[in-house]
Amino acid sequence: MRRIRIVGGGLTGILAALQAHRLGARDIELYERLDQLGGVALPQLRDGREMREGCIYFGPKGDPIRSLLE
């Protein structure tokens, strides 16, 4: 299998990497502009409170991303 390159280390990028690995890929590169993975799902502490910049929506039962997370 060829090298897999995934741009974006948010939830979708991480799940894409896991799925690629499940399908047999072993040469996977995950590119993220920030210093850690997580994207908008990653909380930030502000004045001692956990804050999130974006929203995360999940589809109905049977949605591929939801199924992977479950």
C-alpha positions in Angstrom: 0.0 0.0 0.0 1.2 3.5 -0.7 1.9 6.3 1.8 -1.2 7.9 3.2 -1.0 11.6 3.9 -3.9 13.2 5.9 -4.1 17.0 6.2 -5.8 18.1 9.4 -5.4 16.5 12.8 -8.9 17.2 14.1 -11.4 14.5 14.8 -12.0 13.6 11.2 -8.3 13.4 10.4 -7.6 11.2 13.4 -10.5 8.9 12.4 -9.3 8.8 8.8 -5.8 7.7 10.0 -7.4 5.0 12.2 -9.5 3.8 9.3 -6.5 3.7 7.0 -4.6 1.7 9.5 -7.6 -0.7 9.9 -7.5 -1.2 6.2 -3.9 -2.1 6.2 -2.0 1.1 5.7 1.2 1.4 7.8 2.9 4.4 6.3 0.5 7.1 7.5 1.4 10.8 7.9 -0.9 13.1 9.7 -0.3 16.9 9.2 -1.6 19.4 11.7 -0.9 23.1 11.8 -1.2 23.3 15.6 1.2 21.8 18.1 -1.2 19.0 19.1 -4.0 16.9 17.6 -7.7 17.5 18.3 -8.9 20.4 16.2 -12.1 22.1 17.4 -12.7 19.1 19.7 -9.7 20.1 21.7 -10.7 22.2 24.7 -8.7 25.2 25.8 -8.5 26.6 29.3 -9.5 30.2 29.7 -9.7 31.7 33.2 -9.8 28.1 34.6 -12.8 27.1 32.4 -12.8 24.6 29.6 -13.8 26.3 26.3 -14.2 24.9 22.8 -13.9 27.0 19.6 -16.1 25.0 17.3 -19.1 22.7 17.2 -19.0 19.0 16.6 -22.1 17.4 15.1 -22.7 13.7 14.8 -25.1 12.1 12.4 -27.9 9.6 13.2 -27.4 6.0 14.2 -25.5 4.3 11.4 -23.5 7.4 10.4 -19.9 6.1 9.6 -18.1 8.6 11.8 -20.5 8.0 14.7 -20.1 4.2 14.3 -16.3 4.5 14.5 -16.6 6.6 17.6 -19.0 4.2 19.3 
